[in-house]
């Protein structure tokens, strides 16, 4: 993943669209931020270097946020379609399947996230007391990982804002994850 960061830290040019993208840099890790020095790069990438301890903290944080109802997931697809029909007149017209899926995809993704969360297994490691989250054989935990990384960022941001002594502008922050196999 560091190669993705290195690419984002440079000026990128899209030949197909004829658009130049400004460089970005890490906002929370000076070592990573200084890999590529560019004075015009905006500090908007929040980097996470995964470890067993951090993975455990993220699992505990996500569980806590879910139990405290601090995360609202989308309603079921059927309820979502009812809401879409009420507020988006184009949806009720005879739209093609691609347009229909455009409106319904967030509900499918939420359903897949919930199914993924249900199928995860966890264990508490005896020596360290850390929590390890594993997917069942043939299953994935990509949505879980995305949610737990995003929740970690939001929780840390909340703590920083409550501390109120840092001037942290995250209005356009991106999340960059570096995973280390455990």
C-alpha positions, 0 to 999 in steps of 0.5 A: 500500500505504500506504493499507492501512497507514493503515487498520491504524493506526486502530481498525477496526470490523467491522459484520458481526462486531460486532468492534473491531480495535485499531490497529497501527503500524510497528515498524521505520520511524519515519517510517511509524509517525508517519503516524498517532499512536495511543498504543494501537497495537501496533508489529507491522507490519514495513514494507518499501519496495522498491527495485532494491537491496533486490529484488536483496538479497532475490533473493540472500538467497532463493537463499542460503537455498535453497542452504543448505537453510535453507528446507523446502518442503512435500512433493509433494501425493501425499506430503502426502495420505499424511501427512494420511491417517495423522494426520487421521482425518477426511480418510479419511472421506467428506468433501466437496470443500471439506474435502478442498481445505482439507487439500490446499491448502498442497500445491497452493500449494507446487507453484505456488510451485515452478513459479513459481520455475522460470519466473522469469528473472533478469539481472545489471544491467551498471551496478550489478551488481544482480540483477533478477528478472522473470516470463515474459510471462503469468506471475506472481511473487506467491508468489516475492515473498511468500517473498522478503519473508518470508525477508528479514524472517526473516534480518534478525530472525536478525541482530538476535537474534544481535546481542542488543542490541535488545529486539525483540518480533515475536511478532505481527508482520505484514509490510507491503510498499510496492512501487515500480515499477522 
